[in-house]
């Protein structure tokens, strides 16, 4: 999967989903709980590899200092979690305008 292990992809998707839902990134402990990893050090290793691959940036010494890069966001959008069906928005009927907001 484009240079990511399944576990790395799972971590990246979780960071993206959590950030989208909560408005801020998860902690290492929250990522570990989701992935079933007890050690925050183990979570840090996964995130470090994702940073090397350009999928996210880690701001050291800052709690919740994880930021998805444009590449990471594009990956999550192009490769959603297995079982997730992505449907495009329907086109508006002719003569009608789509209202956004």
C-alpha positions as CSV (number, residue, x, y, z in Angstrom):
1,X,0.0,0.0,0.0
2,X,2.1,2.9,-1.3
3,X,5.0,2.3,1.0
4,X,2.9,2.2,4.2
5,X,2.4,-0.9,6.3
6,X,-1.2,-1.8,7.2
7,X,-0.5,-0.6,10.8
8,X,0.9,2.7,9.7
9,X,-2.1,3.3,7.4
10,X,-4.4,2.4,10.3
11,X,-2.6,5.0,12.5
12,X,-2.7,7.6,9.8
13,X,-6.4,7.1,9.2
14,X,-7.1,7.3,13.0
15,X,-5.2,10.5,13.4
16,X,-7.1,12.0,10.4
17,X,-10.5,10.9,11.6
18,X,-9.9,11.9,15.2
19,X,-8.7,15.3,14.1
20,X,-11.7,15.8,11.8
21,X,-14.2,14.8,14.5
22,X,-12.6,16.5,17.6
23,X,-10.9,19.5,15.9
24,X,-7.5,18.6,17.4
25,X,-5.2,15.6,17.1
26,X,-5.2,12.6,19.4
27,X,-2.5,11.9,22.1
28,X,-0.1,9.1,21.8
29,X,-2.1,7.2,24.4
30,X,-5.3,7.6,22.5
31,X,-3.6,6.4,19.3
32,X,-2.2,3.4,21.2
33,X,-5.6,2.6,22.7
34,X,-7.1,2.6,19.2
35,X,-4.4,0.4,17.8
36,X,-4.1,-1.9,20.8
37,X,-0.5,-0.8,21.5
38,X,0.3,-0.3,25.2
39,X,3.5,1.5,24.8
40,X,3.5,5.2,23.8
41,X,7.1,4.5,22.7
42,X,5.7,2.0,20.1
43,X,3.1,4.5,18.9
44,X,5.9,7.0,18.6
45,X,7.9,4.6,16.4
46,X,4.9,4.3,14.0
47,X,4.4,8.0,13.9
48,X,8.1,8.6,13.4
49,X,8.1,6.4,10.3
50,X,5.0,8.2,9.0
51,X,6.9,11.5,9.5
52,X,9.9,10.2,7.6
53,X,7.5,9.1,4.7
54,X,6.1,12.7,4.7
55,X,2.6,11.7,5.8
56,X,2.6,13.9,9.0
57,X,4.6,16.3,11.0
58,X,5.4,15.8,14.7
59,X,5.9,18.9,16.8
60,X,8.2,17.8,19.6
61,X,7.4,18.7,23.2
62,X,3.8,19.7,22.3
63,X,1.0,17.5,23.5
64,X,-1.2,16.6,20.6
65,X,1.5,18.0,18.3
66,X,0.6,15.8,15.3
67,X,-0.3,17.5,12.0
68,X,-1.2,15.6,8.8
69,X,0.6,16.9,5.7
70,X,-1.1,17.4,2.4
71,X,0.4,14.0,1.3
72,X,-1.0,12.3,4.4
73,X,-4.5,13.9,3.8
74,X,-4.4,12.8,0.2
75,X,-3.5,9.2,1.2
76,X,-6.4,9.0,3.6
77,X,-8.8,10.3,1.0
78,X,-7.6,8.1,-1.7
79,X,-7.3,4.9,0.4
80,X,-10.1,4.9,3.0
81,X,-10.3,2.1,5.6
82,X,-11.4,-1.2,4.2
83,X,-15.2,-1.5,4.3
84,X,-15.7,2.2,4.0
85,X,-17.7,3.1,0.9
86,X,-16.9,6.5,-0.5
87,X,-19.7,7.9,-2.6
88,X,-19.4,11.0,-4.7
89,X,-21.9,13.8,-4.0
90,X,-24.8,13.6,-6.5
91,X,-24.8,16.3,-9.2
92,X,-27.6,18.8,-8.8
93,X,-30.6,18.5,-11.1
94,X,-30.3,20.7,-14.2
95,X,-31.6,24.2,-13.4
96,X,-30.9,23.8,-9.7
97,X,-28.0,25.2,-7.7
98,X,-26.1,23.4,-5.0
99,X,-26.2,25.3,-1.7
100,X,-23.1,24.9,0.4
101,X,-22.5,25.9,4.0
